[in-house]
């Protein structure tokens, strides 16, 4: 899974659920979720209002992941 797709999948999940994708999810589950949520969000002009806090939460997760690898 590319960095861009991982980030966009988490963003889509955040818009719908209000939190990041659980770490235990498999790649195929993330792709399936993304495709489903993409269809759901298509044409939804209000979804940008639900993005608040995503950038901070995603940056924190990436920082935590980097610390685990070190």
CHARMM-style PDB file with segment names, atoms N, HN, CA, C and O in Angstrom:
ATOM      1  N   UNK     1       0.860  -1.165   0.000  1.00  0.00      PROA
ATOM      2  CA  UNK     1       0.000   0.000   0.000  1.00  0.00      PROA
ATOM      3  C   UNK     1       0.910   1.233   0.000  1.00  0.00      PROA
ATOM      4  O   UNK     1       1.834   1.331   0.808  1.00  0.00      PROA
ATOM      5  N   UNK     2       0.645   2.150  -0.894  1.00  0.00      PROA
ATOM      6  HN  UNK     2      -0.105   2.070  -1.550  1.00  0.00      PROA
ATOM      7  CA  UNK     2       1.466   3.358  -0.972  1.00  0.00      PROA
ATOM      8  C   UNK     2       1.119   4.318   0.160  1.00  0.00      PROA
ATOM      9  O   UNK     2       0.041   4.250   0.751  1.00  0.00      PROA
ATOM     10  N   UNK     3       2.054   5.205   0.443  1.00  0.00      PROA
ATOM     11  HN  UNK     3       2.930   5.259  -0.036  1.00  0.00      PROA
ATOM     12  CA  UNK     3       1.830   6.212   1.492  1.00  0.00      PROA
ATOM     13  C   UNK     3       0.610   7.063   1.165  1.00  0.00      PROA
ATOM     14  O   UNK     3      -0.212   7.338   2.040  1.00  0.00      PROA
ATOM     15  N   UNK     4       0.489   7.482  -0.100  1.00  0.00      PROA
ATOM     16  HN  UNK     4       1.156   7.258  -0.810  1.00  0.00      PROA
ATOM     17  CA  UNK     4      -0.635   8.337  -0.491  1.00  0.00      PROA
ATOM     18  C   UNK     4      -1.975   7.624  -0.310  1.00  0.00      PROA
ATOM     19  O   UNK     4      -2.939   8.220   0.169  1.00  0.00      PROA
ATOM     20  N   UNK     5      -2.035   6.342  -0.697  1.00  0.00      PROA
ATOM     21  HN  UNK     5      -1.252   5.857  -1.086  1.00  0.00      PROA
ATOM     22  CA  UNK     5      -3.290   5.609  -0.548  1.00  0.00      PROA
ATOM     23  C   UNK     5      -3.609   5.371   0.930  1.00  0.00      PROA
ATOM     24  O   UNK     5      -4.764   5.470   1.343  1.00  0.00      PROA
ATOM     25  N   UNK     6      -2.587   5.057   1.716  1.00  0.00      PROA
ATOM     26  HN  UNK     6      -1.649   4.976   1.380  1.00  0.00      PROA
ATOM     27  CA  UNK     6      -2.810   4.859   3.147  1.00  0.00      PROA
ATOM     28  C   UNK     6      -3.367   6.126   3.793  1.00  0.00      PROA
ATOM     29  O   UNK     6      -4.305   6.070   4.588  1.00  0.00      PROA
ATOM     30  N   UNK     7      -2.779   7.262   3.441  1.00  0.00      PROA
ATOM     31  HN  UNK     7      -2.017   7.308   2.795  1.00  0.00      PROA
ATOM     32  CA  UNK     7      -3.234   8.533   4.009  1.00  0.00      PROA
ATOM     33  C   UNK     7      -4.670   8.846   3.562  1.00  0.00      PROA
ATOM     34  O   UNK     7      -5.508   9.233   4.375  1.00  0.00      PROA
ATOM     35  N   UNK     8      -4.939   8.677   2.282  1.00  0.00      PROA
ATOM     36  HN  UNK     8      -4.257   8.362   1.621  1.00  0.00      PROA
ATOM     37  CA  UNK     8      -6.273   8.980   1.760  1.00  0.00      PROA
ATOM     38  C   UNK     8      -7.319   8.032   2.337  1.00  0.00      PROA
ATOM     39  O   UNK     8      -8.447   8.448   2.604  1.00  0.00      PROA
ATOM     40  N   UNK     9      -6.964   6.777   2.529  1.00  0.00      PROA
ATOM     41  HN  UNK     9      -6.048   6.440   2.312  1.00  0.00      PROA
ATOM     42  CA  UNK     9      -7.890   5.816   3.139  1.00  0.00      PROA
ATOM     43  C   UNK     9      -8.209   6.216   4.569  1.00  0.00      PROA
ATOM     44  O   UNK     9      -9.362   6.149   4.995  1.00  0.00      PROA
ATOM     45  N   UNK    10      -7.191   6.631   5.306  1.00  0.00      PROA
ATOM     46  HN  UNK    10      -6.255   6.686   4.960  1.00  0.00      PROA
ATOM     47  CA  UNK    10      -7.416   7.088   6.675  1.00  0.00      PROA
ATOM     48  C   UNK    10      -8.253   8.355   6.700  1.00  0.00      PROA
ATOM     49  O   UNK    10      -9.103   8.524   7.574  1.00  0.00      PROA
ATOM     50  N   UNK    11      -8.020   9.238   5.753  1.00  0.00      PROA
ATOM     51  HN  UNK    11      -7.330   9.101   5.042  1.00  0.00      PROA
ATOM     52  CA  UNK    11      -8.812  10.475   5.675  1.00  0.00      PROA
ATOM     53  C   UNK    11     -10.282  10.148   5.419  1.00  0.00      PROA
ATOM     54  O   UNK    11     -11.168  10.722   6.051  1.00  0.00      PROA
ATOM     55  N   UNK    12     -10.535   9.237   4.503  1.00  0.00      PROA
ATOM     56  HN  UNK    12      -9.815   8.770   3.989  1.00  0.00      PROA
ATOM     57  CA  UNK    12     -11.912   8.848   4.182  1.00  0.00      PROA
ATOM     58  C   UNK    12     -12.578   8.204   5.402  1.00  0.00      PROA
ATOM     59  O   UNK    12     -13.732   8.501   5.710  1.00  0.00      PROA
ATOM     60  N   UNK    13     -11.857   7.334   6.087  1.00  0.00      PROA
ATOM     61  HN  UNK    13     -10.919   7.093   5.837  1.00  0.00      PROA
ATOM     62  CA  UNK    13     -12.392   6.684   7.280  1.00  0.00      PROA
ATOM     63  C   UNK    13     -12.683   7.718   8.365  1.00  0.00      PROA
ATOM     64  O   UNK    13     -13.701   7.638   9.053  1.00  0.00      PROA
ATOM     65  N   UNK    14     -11.781   8.687   8.512  1.00  0.00      PROA
ATOM     66  HN  UNK    14     -10.954   8.752   7.953  1.00  0.00      PROA
ATOM     67  CA  UNK    14     -11.946   9.763   9.505  1.00  0.00      PROA
ATOM     68  C   UNK    14     -13.226  10.566   9.226  1.00  0.00      PROA
ATOM     69  O   UNK    14     -13.980  10.876  10.149  1.00  0.00      PROA
ATOM     70  N   UNK    15     -13.460  10.894   7.977  1.00  0.00      PROA
ATOM     71  HN  UNK    15     -12.848  10.642   7.227  1.00  0.00      PROA
ATOM     72  CA  UNK    15     -14.644  11.678   7.596  1.00  0.00      PROA
ATOM     73  C   UNK    15     -15.929  10.937   7.993  1.00  0.00      PROA
ATOM     74  O   UNK    15     -16.882  11.546   8.480  1.00  0.00      PROA
ATOM     75  N   UNK    16     -15.937   9.631   7.779  1.00  0.00      PROA
ATOM     76  HN  UNK    16     -15.163   9.137   7.384  1.00  0.00      PROA
ATOM     77  CA  UNK    16     -17.141   8.851   8.052  1.00  0.00      PROA
ATOM     78  C   UNK    16     -17.255   8.447   9.524  1.00  0.00      PROA
ATOM     79  O   UNK    16     -18.328   8.561  10.117  1.00  0.00      PROA
ATOM     80  N   UNK    17     -16.152   7.977  10.115  1.00  0.00      PROA
ATOM     81  HN  UNK    17     -15.280   7.885   9.634  1.00  0.00      PROA
ATOM     82  CA  UNK    17     -16.200   7.408  11.462  1.00  0.00      PROA
ATOM     83  C   UNK    17     -15.668   8.323  12.564  1.00  0.00      PROA
ATOM     84  O   UNK    17     -16.014   8.153  13.733  1.00  0.00      PROA
ATOM     85  N   UNK    18     -14.824   9.295  12.194  1.00  0.00      PROA
ATOM     86  HN  UNK    18     -14.542   9.432  11.244  1.00  0.00      PROA
ATOM     87  CA  UNK    18     -14.306  10.207  13.209  1.00  0.00      PROA
ATOM     88  C   UNK    18     -13.035   9.746  13.899  1.00  0.00      PROA
ATOM     89  O   UNK    18     -12.609  10.352  14.882  1.00  0.00      PROA
ATOM     90  N   UNK    19     -12.418   8.673  13.392  1.00  0.00      PROA
ATOM     91  HN  UNK    19     -12.763   8.181  12.593  1.00  0.00      PROA
ATOM     92  CA  UNK    19     -11.132   8.207  13.916  1.00  0.00      PROA
ATOM     93  C   UNK    19     -10.380   7.486  12.807  1.00  0.00      PROA
ATOM     94  O   UNK    19     -10.936   7.214  11.743  1.00  0.00      PROA
ATOM     95  N   UNK    20      -9.120   7.182  13.062  1.00  0.00      PROA
ATOM     96  HN  UNK    20      -8.669   7.403  13.926  1.00  0.00      PROA
ATOM     97  CA  UNK    20      -8.289   6.529  12.056  1.00  0.00      PROA
ATOM     98  C   UNK    20      -8.619   5.046  11.947  1.00  0.00      PROA
ATOM     99  O   UNK    20      -9.243   4.463  12.834  1.00  0.00      PROA
ATOM    100  N   UNK    21      -8.190   4.452  10.845  1.00  0.00      PROA
ATOM    101  HN  UNK    21      -7.684   4.925  10.124  1.00  0.00      PROA
ATOM    102  CA  UNK    21      -8.385   3.019  10.621  1.00  0.00      PROA
ATOM    103  C   UNK    21      -7.633   2.247  11.702  1.00  0.00      PROA
ATOM    104  O   UNK    21      -6.477   2.564  11.981  1.00  0.00      PROA
ATOM    105  N   UNK    22      -8.252   1.255  12.309  1.00  0.00      PROA
ATOM    106  HN  UNK    22      -9.191   0.998  12.083  1.00  0.00      PROA
ATOM    107  CA  UNK    22      -7.539   0.442  13.299  1.00  0.00      PROA
ATOM    108  C   UNK    22      -6.300  -0.214  12.687  1.00  0.00      PROA
ATOM    109  O   UNK    22      -6.328  -0.658  11.540  1.00  0.00      PROA
ATOM    110  N   UNK    23      -5.234  -0.269  13.448  1.00  0.00      PROA
ATOM    111  HN  UNK    23      -5.211   0.092  14.380  1.00  0.00      PROA
ATOM    112  CA  UNK    23      -3.970  -0.820  12.945  1.00  0.00      PROA
ATOM    113  C   UNK    23      -4.070  -2.291  12.572  1.00  0.00      PROA
ATOM    114  O   UNK    23      -3.285  -2.770  11.754  1.00  0.00      PROA
ATOM    115  N   UNK    24      -5.003  -3.005  13.142  1.00  0.00      PROA
ATOM    116  HN  UNK    24      -5.641  -2.616  13.807  1.00  0.00      PROA
ATOM    117  CA  UNK    24      -5.131  -4.445  12.911  1.00  0.00      PROA
ATOM    118  C   UNK    24      -5.764  -4.785  11.558  1.00  0.00      PROA
ATOM    119  O   UNK    24      -5.761  -5.950  11.158  1.00  0.00      PROA
ATOM    120  N   UNK    25      -6.299  -3.804  10.856  1.00  0.00      PROA
ATOM    121  HN  UNK    25      -6.301  -2.858  11.180  1.00  0.00      PROA
ATOM    122  CA  UNK    25      -6.960  -4.070   9.582  1.00  0.00      PROA
ATOM    123  C   UNK    25      -5.963  -4.562   8.535  1.00  0.00      PROA
ATOM    124  O   UNK    25      -4.821  -4.105   8.488  1.00  0.00      PROA
ATOM    125  N   UNK    26      -6.401  -5.485   7.709  1.00  0.00      PROA
ATOM    126  HN  UNK    26      -7.329  -5.856   7.747  1.00  0.00      PROA
ATOM    127  CA  UNK    26      -5.602  -5.995   6.598  1.00  0.00      PROA
ATOM    128  C   UNK    26      -5.749  -5.060   5.393  1.00  0.00      PROA
ATOM    129  O   UNK    26      -6.720  -4.311   5.280  1.00  0.00      PROA
ATOM    130  N   UNK    27      -4.769  -5.124   4.507  1.00  0.00      PROA
ATOM    131  HN  UNK    27      -3.980  -5.732   4.599  1.00  0.00      PROA
ATOM    132  CA  UNK    27      -4.757  -4.249   3.332  1.00  0.00      PROA
ATOM    133  C   UNK    27      -6.014  -4.423   2.473  1.00  0.00      PROA
ATOM    134  O   UNK    27      -6.572  -3.438   1.989  1.00  0.00      PROA
ATOM    135  N   UNK    28      -6.461  -5.663   2.281  1.00  0.00      PROA
ATOM    136  HN  UNK    28      -6.008  -6.463   2.674  1.00  0.00      PROA
ATOM    137  CA  UNK    28      -7.649  -5.892   1.442  1.00  0.00      PROA
ATOM    138  C   UNK    28      -8.907  -5.306   2.084  1.00  0.00      PROA
ATOM    139  O   UNK    28      -9.814  -4.869   1.375  1.00  0.00      PROA
ATOM    140  N   UNK    29      -8.972  -5.293   3.414  1.00  0.00      PROA
ATOM    141  HN  UNK    29      -8.235  -5.648   3.990  1.00  0.00      PROA
ATOM    142  CA  UNK    29     -10.115  -4.682   4.103  1.00  0.00      PROA
ATOM    143  C   UNK    29     -10.101  -3.161   3.928  1.00  0.00      PROA
ATOM    144  O   UNK    29     -11.149  -2.534   3.778  1.00  0.00      PROA
ATOM    145  N   UNK    30      -8.913  -2.585   3.950  1.00  0.00      PROA
ATOM    146  HN  UNK    30      -8.061  -3.094   4.073  1.00  0.00      PROA
ATOM    147  CA  UNK    30      -8.787  -1.138   3.768  1.00  0.00      PROA
ATOM    148  C   UNK    30      -9.202  -0.741   2.360  1.00  0.00      PROA
ATOM    149  O   UNK    30      -9.905   0.252   2.179  1.00  0.00      PROA
ATOM    150  N   UNK    31      -8.775  -1.504   1.363  1.00  0.00      PROA
ATOM    151  HN  UNK    31      -8.204  -2.311   1.510  1.00  0.00      PROA
ATOM    152  CA  UNK    31      -9.149  -1.211  -0.028  1.00  0.00      PROA
ATOM    153  C   UNK    31     -10.658  -1.324  -0.201  1.00  0.00      PROA
ATOM    154  O   UNK    31     -11.277  -0.470  -0.837  1.00  0.00      PROA
ATOM    155  N   UNK    32     -11.248  -2.366   0.359  1.00  0.00      PROA
ATOM    156  HN  UNK    32     -10.745  -3.059   0.875  1.00  0.00      PROA
ATOM    157  CA  UNK    32     -12.694  -2.551   0.267  1.00  0.00      PROA
ATOM    158  C   UNK    32     -13.441  -1.398   0.935  1.00  0.00      PROA
ATOM    159  O   UNK    32     -14.404  -0.870   0.379  1.00  0.00      PROA
ATOM    160  N   UNK    33     -12.994  -1.013   2.126  1.00  0.00      PROA
ATOM    161  HN  UNK    33     -12.211  -1.442   2.578  1.00  0.00      PROA
ATOM    162  CA  UNK    33     -13.616   0.110   2.837  1.00  0.00      PROA
ATOM    163  C   UNK    33     -13.504   1.380   2.016  1.00  0.00      PROA
ATOM    164  O   UNK    33     -14.481   2.114   1.868  1.00  0.00      PROA
ATOM    165  N   UNK    34     -12.311   1.645   1.477  1.00  0.00      PROA
ATOM    166  HN  UNK    34     -11.518   1.049   1.598  1.00  0.00      PROA
ATOM    167  CA  UNK    34     -12.099   2.864   0.704  1.00  0.00      PROA
ATOM    168  C   UNK    34     -13.043   2.925  -0.489  1.00  0.00      PROA
ATOM    169  O   UNK    34     -13.668   3.956  -0.736  1.00  0.00      PROA
ATOM    170  N   UNK    35     -13.149   1.834  -1.222  1.00  0.00      PROA
ATOM    171  HN  UNK    35     -12.642   0.997  -1.022  1.00  0.00      PROA
ATOM    172  CA  UNK    35     -14.031   1.814  -2.394  1.00  0.00      PROA
ATOM    173  C   UNK    35     -15.483   2.081  -2.001  1.00  0.00      PROA
ATOM    174  O   UNK    35     -16.187   2.824  -2.684  1.00  0.00      PROA
ATOM    175  N   UNK    36     -15.924   1.482  -0.915  1.00  0.00      PROA
ATOM    176  HN  UNK    36     -15.352   0.878  -0.360  1.00  0.00      PROA
ATOM    177  CA  UNK    36     -17.288   1.675  -0.435  1.00  0.00      PROA
ATOM    178  C   UNK    36     -17.520   3.114   0.015  1.00  0.00      PROA
ATOM    179  O   UNK    36     -18.520   3.730  -0.354  1.00  0.00      PROA
ATOM    180  N   UNK    37     -16.591   3.651   0.814  1.00  0.00      PROA
ATOM    181  HN  UNK    37     -15.779   3.151   1.114  1.00  0.00      PROA
ATOM    182  CA  UNK    37     -16.752   5.007   1.321  1.00  0.00      PROA
ATOM    183  C   UNK    37     -16.602   6.045   0.221  1.00  0.00      PROA
ATOM    184  O   UNK    37     -17.229   7.103   0.272  1.00  0.00      PROA
ATOM    185  N   UNK    38     -15.766   5.744  -0.783  1.00  0.00      PROA
ATOM    186  HN  UNK    38     -15.257   4.884  -0.825  1.00  0.00      PROA
ATOM    187  CA  UNK    38     -15.611   6.670  -1.900  1.00  0.00      PROA
ATOM    188  C   UNK    38     -16.950   6.854  -2.609  1.00  0.00      PROA
ATOM    189  O   UNK    38     -17.350   7.977  -2.916  1.00  0.00      PROA
ATOM    190  N   UNK    39     -17.629   5.755  -2.863  1.00  0.00      PROA
ATOM    191  HN  UNK    39     -17.304   4.843  -2.614  1.00  0.00      PROA
ATOM    192  CA  UNK    39     -18.955   5.826  -3.492  1.00  0.00      PROA
ATOM    193  C   UNK    39     -19.928   6.614  -2.616  1.00  0.00      PROA
ATOM    194  O   UNK    39     -20.734   7.404  -3.109  1.00  0.00      PROA
ATOM    195  N   UNK    40     -19.834   6.383  -1.320  1.00  0.00      PROA
ATOM    196  HN  UNK    40     -19.180   5.742  -0.920  1.00  0.00      PROA
ATOM    197  CA  UNK    40     -20.723   7.057  -0.365  1.00  0.00      PROA
ATOM    198  C   UNK    40     -20.474   8.565  -0.333  1.00  0.00      PROA
ATOM    199  O   UNK    40     -21.413   9.351  -0.215  1.00  0.00      PROA
ATOM    200  N   UNK    41     -19.215   8.960  -0.437  1.00  0.00      PROA
ATOM    201  HN  UNK    41     -18.452   8.321  -0.533  1.00  0.00      PROA
ATOM    202  CA  UNK    41     -18.849  10.378  -0.334  1.00  0.00      PROA
ATOM    203  C   UNK    41     -18.926  11.137  -1.658  1.00  0.00      PROA
ATOM    204  O   UNK    41     -18.897  12.367  -1.667  1.00  0.00      PROA
ATOM    205  N   UNK    42     -19.026  10.415  -2.772  1.00  0.00      PROA
ATOM    206  HN  UNK    42     -19.050   9.416  -2.765  1.00  0.00      PROA
ATOM    207  CA  UNK    42     -19.037  11.073  -4.073  1.00  0.00      PROA
ATOM    208  C   UNK    42     -20.173  12.096  -4.134  1.00  0.00      PROA
ATOM    209  O   UNK    42     -21.340  11.756  -3.941  1.00  0.00      PROA
ATOM    210  N   UNK    43     -19.826  13.309  -4.396  1.00  0.00      PROA
ATOM    211  HN  UNK    43     -18.877  13.586  -4.552  1.00  0.00      PROA
ATOM    212  CA  UNK    43     -20.820  14.370  -4.509  1.00  0.00      PROA
ATOM    213  C   UNK    43     -21.235  14.975  -3.175  1.00  0.00      PROA
ATOM    214  O   UNK    43     -22.076  15.874  -3.141  1.00  0.00      PROA
ATOM    215  N   UNK    44     -20.662  14.498  -2.083  1.00  0.00      PROA
ATOM    216  HN  UNK    44     -19.979  13.768  -2.110  1.00  0.00      PROA
ATOM    217  CA  UNK    44     -20.988  15.032  -0.767  1.00  0.00      PROA
ATOM    218  C   UNK    44     -20.119  16.267  -0.521  1.00  0.00      PROA
ATOM    219  O   UNK    44     -18.945  16.142  -0.175  1.00  0.00      PROA
ATOM    220  N   UNK    45     -20.677  17.422  -0.694  1.00  0.00      PROA
ATOM    221  HN  UNK    45     -21.631  17.524  -0.976  1.00  0.00      PROA
ATOM    222  CA  UNK    45     -19.915  18.666  -0.588  1.00  0.00      PROA
ATOM    223  C   UNK    45     -19.693  19.102   0.849  1.00  0.00      PROA
ATOM    224  O   UNK    45     -18.992  20.084   1.094  1.00  0.00      PROA
ATOM    225  N   UNK    46     -20.270  18.402   1.789  1.00  0.00      PROA
ATOM    226  HN  UNK    46     -20.839  17.604   1.590  1.00  0.00      PROA
ATOM    227  CA  UNK    46     -20.107  18.753   3.197  1.00  0.00      PROA
ATOM    228  C   UNK    46     -19.032  17.930   3.894  1.00  0.00      PROA
ATOM    229  O   UNK    46     -18.725  18.192   5.057  1.00  0.00      PROA
ATOM    230  N   UNK    47     -18.457  16.951   3.222  1.00  0.00      PROA
ATOM    231  HN  UNK    47     -18.706  16.739   2.277  1.00  0.00      PROA
ATOM    232  CA  UNK    47     -17.487  16.077   3.892  1.00  0.00      PROA
ATOM    233  C   UNK    47     -16.239  16.832   4.339  1.00  0.00      PROA
ATOM    234  O   UNK    47     -15.572  16.403   5.280  1.00  0.00      PROA
ATOM    235  N   UNK    48     -15.911  17.942   3.688  1.00  0.00      PROA
ATOM    236  HN  UNK    48     -16.453  18.290   2.924  1.00  0.00      PROA
ATOM    237  CA  UNK    48     -14.714  18.693   4.090  1.00  0.00      PROA
ATOM    238  C   UNK    48     -14.857  19.261   5.494  1.00  0.00      PROA
ATOM    239  O   UNK    48     -13.848  19.549   6.137  1.00  0.00      PROA
ATOM    240  N   UNK    49     -16.064  19.429   5.985  1.00  0.00      PROA
ATOM    241  HN  UNK    49     -16.884  19.194   5.463  1.00  0.00      PROA
ATOM    242  CA  UNK    49     -16.267  19.942   7.335  1.00  0.00      PROA
ATOM    243  C   UNK    49     -15.976  18.888   8.398  1.00  0.00      PROA
ATOM    244  O   UNK    49     -15.832  19.217   9.576  1.00  0.00      PROA
ATOM    245  N   UNK    50     -15.891  17.634   7.992  1.00  0.00      PROA
ATOM    246  HN  UNK    50     -16.008  17.367   7.035  1.00  0.00      PROA
ATOM    247  CA  UNK    50     -15.649  16.537   8.932  1.00  0.00      PROA
ATOM    248  C   UNK    50     -14.177  16.161   9.020  1.00  0.00      PROA
ATOM    249  O   UNK    50     -13.820  15.209   9.714  1.00  0.00      PROA
ATOM    250  N   UNK    51     -13.321  16.902   8.322  1.00  0.00      PROA
ATOM    251  HN  UNK    51     -13.612  17.676   7.758  1.00  0.00      PROA
ATOM    252  CA  UNK    51     -11.892  16.586   8.302  1.00  0.00      PROA
ATOM    253  C   UNK    51     -11.126  17.183   9.479  1.00  0.00      PROA
ATOM    254  O   UNK    51      -9.947  16.877   9.658  1.00  0.00      PROA
ATOM    255  N   UNK    52     -11.757  18.008  10.265  1.00  0.00      PROA
ATOM    256  HN  UNK    52     -12.715  18.257  10.118  1.00  0.00      PROA
ATOM    257  CA  UNK    52     -11.072  18.692  11.359  1.00  0.00      PROA
ATOM    258  C   UNK    52     -10.416  17.685  12.297  1.00  0.00      PROA
ATOM    259  O   UNK    52     -11.060  16.750  12.774  1.00  0.00      PROA
ATOM    260  N   UNK    53      -9.138  17.888  12.553  1.00  0.00      PROA
ATOM    261  HN  UNK    53      -8.615  18.647  12.166  1.00  0.00      PROA
ATOM    262  CA  UNK    53      -8.380  17.036  13.451  1.00  0.00      PROA
ATOM    263  C   UNK    53      -7.661  15.885  12.772  1.00  0.00      PROA
ATOM    264  O   UNK    53      -6.814  15.234  13.384  1.00  0.00      PROA
ATOM    265  N   UNK    54      -7.994  15.626  11.500  1.00  0.00      PROA
ATOM    266  HN  UNK    54      -8.682  16.155  11.003  1.00  0.00      PROA
ATOM    267  CA  UNK    54      -7.381  14.492  10.811  1.00  0.00      PROA
ATOM    268  C   UNK    54      -5.870  14.647  10.674  1.00  0.00      PROA
ATOM    269  O   UNK    54      -5.128  13.724  11.011  1.00  0.00      PROA
ATOM    270  N   UNK    55      -5.404  15.782  10.192  1.00  0.00      PROA
ATOM    271  HN  UNK    55      -6.006  16.532   9.919  1.00  0.00      PROA
ATOM    272  CA  UNK    55      -3.971  15.960   9.957  1.00  0.00      PROA
ATOM    273  C   UNK    55      -3.158  15.726  11.231  1.00  0.00      PROA
ATOM    274  O   UNK    55      -2.103  15.093  11.192  1.00  0.00      PROA
ATOM    275  N   UNK    56      -3.643  16.229  12.337  1.00  0.00      PROA
ATOM    276  HN  UNK    56      -4.499  16.744  12.370  1.00  0.00      PROA
ATOM    277  CA  UNK    56      -2.945  16.058  13.603  1.00  0.00      PROA
ATOM    278  C   UNK    56      -2.935  14.587  14.037  1.00  0.00      PROA
ATOM    279  O   UNK    56      -1.903  14.070  14.464  1.00  0.00      PROA
ATOM    280  N   UNK    57      -4.072  13.928  13.929  1.00  0.00      PROA
ATOM    281  HN  UNK    57      -4.910  14.348  13.582  1.00  0.00      PROA
ATOM    282  CA  UNK    57      -4.168  12.523  14.334  1.00  0.00      PROA
ATOM    283  C   UNK    57      -3.297  11.637  13.447  1.00  0.00      PROA
ATOM    284  O   UNK    57      -2.649  10.712  13.935  1.00  0.00      PROA
ATOM    285  N   UNK    58      -3.282  11.919  12.156  1.00  0.00      PROA
ATOM    286  HN  UNK    58      -3.809  12.671  11.760  1.00  0.00      PROA
ATOM    287  CA  UNK    58      -2.480  11.108  11.235  1.00  0.00      PROA
ATOM    288  C   UNK    58      -0.991  11.332  11.480  1.00  0.00      PROA
ATOM    289  O   UNK    58      -0.212  10.379  11.460  1.00  0.00      PROA
ATOM    290  N   UNK    59      -0.593  12.564  11.709  1.00  0.00      PROA
ATOM    291  HN  UNK    59      -1.226  13.339  11.726  1.00  0.00      PROA
ATOM    292  CA  UNK    59       0.814  12.865  12.001  1.00  0.00      PROA
ATOM    293  C   UNK    59       1.250  12.158  13.289  1.00  0.00      PROA
ATOM    294  O   UNK    59       2.363  11.637  13.366  1.00  0.00      PROA
ATOM    295  N   UNK    60       0.388  12.142  14.282  1.00  0.00      PROA
ATOM    296  HN  UNK    60      -0.516  12.566  14.219  1.00  0.00      PROA
ATOM    297  CA  UNK    60       0.703  11.470  15.547  1.00  0.00      PROA
ATOM    298  C   UNK    60       0.874   9.970  15.320  1.00  0.00      PROA
ATOM    299  O   UNK    60       1.796   9.364  15.865  1.00  0.00      PROA
ATOM    300  N   UNK    61      -0.002   9.367  14.524  1.00  0.00      PROA
ATOM    301  HN  UNK    61      -0.751   9.858  14.080  1.00  0.00      PROA
ATOM    302  CA  UNK    61       0.117   7.929  14.231  1.00  0.00      PROA
ATOM    303  C   UNK    61       1.423   7.630  13.516  1.00  0.00      PROA
ATOM    304  O   UNK    61       2.105   6.663  13.854  1.00  0.00      PROA
ATOM    305  N   UNK    62       1.781   8.448  12.532  1.00  0.00      PROA
ATOM    306  HN  UNK    62       1.226   9.233  12.258  1.00  0.00      PROA
ATOM    307  CA  UNK    62       3.021   8.223  11.787  1.00  0.00      PROA
ATOM    308  C   UNK    62       4.229   8.373  12.702  1.00  0.00      PROA
ATOM    309  O   UNK    62       5.208   7.639  12.566  1.00  0.00      PROA
ATOM    310  N   UNK    63       4.166   9.306  13.619  1.00  0.00      PROA
ATOM    311  HN  UNK    63       3.370   9.902  13.730  1.00  0.00      PROA
ATOM    312  CA  UNK    63       5.253   9.497  14.580  1.00  0.00      PROA
ATOM    313  C   UNK    63       5.366   8.275  15.501  1.00  0.00      PROA
ATOM    314  O   UNK    63       6.468   7.802  15.783  1.00  0.00      PROA
ATOM    315  N   UNK    64       4.229   7.776  15.961  1.00  0.00      PROA
ATOM    316  HN  UNK    64       3.334   8.160  15.733  1.00  0.00      PROA
ATOM    317  CA  UNK    64       4.226   6.583  16.812  1.00  0.00      PROA
ATOM    318  C   UNK    64       4.787   5.382  16.052  1.00  0.00      PROA
ATOM    319  O   UNK    64       5.565   4.604  16.606  1.00  0.00      PROA
ATOM    320  N   UNK    65       4.399   5.230  14.797  1.00  0.00      PROA
ATOM    321  HN  UNK    65       3.767   5.861  14.347  1.00  0.00      PROA
ATOM    322  CA  UNK    65       4.902   4.122  13.977  1.00  0.00      PROA
ATOM    323  C   UNK    65       6.408   4.219  13.783  1.00  0.00      PROA
ATOM    324  O   UNK    65       7.106   3.205  13.817  1.00  0.00      PROA
ATOM    325  N   UNK    66       6.907   5.416  13.582  1.00  0.00      PROA
ATOM    326  HN  UNK    66       6.340   6.239  13.554  1.00  0.00      PROA
ATOM    327  CA  UNK    66       8.350   5.628  13.407  1.00  0.00      PROA
ATOM    328  C   UNK    66       9.102   5.278  14.687  1.00  0.00      PROA
ATOM    329  O   UNK    66      10.195   4.715  14.627  1.00  0.00      PROA
ATOM    330  N   UNK    67       8.540   5.601  15.823  1.00  0.00      PROA
ATOM    331  HN  UNK    67       7.652   6.058  15.872  1.00  0.00      PROA
ATOM    332  CA  UNK    67       9.181   5.306  17.112  1.00  0.00      PROA
ATOM    333  C   UNK    67       9.216   3.812  17.376  1.00  0.00      PROA
ATOM    334  O   UNK    67      10.157   3.313  17.994  1.00  0.00      PROA
ATOM    335  N   UNK    68       8.209   3.096  16.918  1.00  0.00      PROA
ATOM    336  HN  UNK    68       7.444   3.501  16.416  1.00  0.00      PROA
ATOM    337  CA  UNK    68       8.157   1.643  17.108  1.00  0.00      PROA
ATOM    338  C   UNK    68       9.251   0.971  16.286  1.00  0.00      PROA
ATOM    339  O   UNK    68       9.870   0.009  16.740  1.00  0.00      PROA
ATOM    340  N   UNK    69       9.489   1.481  15.072  1.00  0.00      PROA
ATOM    341  HN  UNK    69       8.986   2.262  14.704  1.00  0.00      PROA
ATOM    342  CA  UNK    69      10.505   0.883  14.184  1.00  0.00      PROA
ATOM    343  C   UNK    69      11.922   1.142  14.679  1.00  0.00      PROA
ATOM    344  O   UNK    69      12.831   0.373  14.364  1.00  0.00      PROA
ATOM    345  N   UNK    70      12.128   2.207  15.445  1.00  0.00      PROA
ATOM    346  HN  UNK    70      11.390   2.831  15.700  1.00  0.00      PROA
ATOM    347  CA  UNK    70      13.488   2.552  15.909  1.00  0.00      PROA
ATOM    348  C   UNK    70      13.973   1.678  17.011  1.00  0.00      PROA
ATOM    349  OT1 UNK    70      15.091   1.855  17.494  1.00  0.00      PROA
TER     350      UNK     70
END
